[in-house]
Amino acid sequence: MKPGLLQFKKASQIANQLDITCWIGYSGKASEADMDERAIYIDLNEAITIQQFWSLFFHELAHVWCYDHDKYYIYHNDALPHKQLGDYIRRMGLRIERYVDKVGKKLMKQYFPRMRYLPAYKSKTDVQFYKDWVKTNYPL
Ligand SMILES: [Zn+2]
């Protein structure tokens, strides 16, 4: 089933409780968490099913959780000059994203104990997507 108004409202509620703004739409750019704005953005092109929607939502929420708990500080605060940050991300990025998936899974369990979390970075396609994103944003 496709996610709809019911899910969007609930997502905003959960995010707002954590003082986070939640944007949901079809911008075509990848879903992301913006620490400066304390906002997460969910792109519905990436969330075809309700399970995908919640998994994506809790993945982005987990980025903010990591930010709040100083987990992988450099990654969540862009705390290096651009070039060094690129080197750091090439070395650590996927490991960090998988940690974020672990947190996301735990967070999702608190709200939807019976729904299975779909990790963002497990399949070959997802890993390639990440590598391409790094290449685009932090060219060598
Ligand atoms: Zn992520």
Residues whose N, C-alpha, C, O or C-beta is under 5 A from the ligand:
A	BS01	ZN	E97
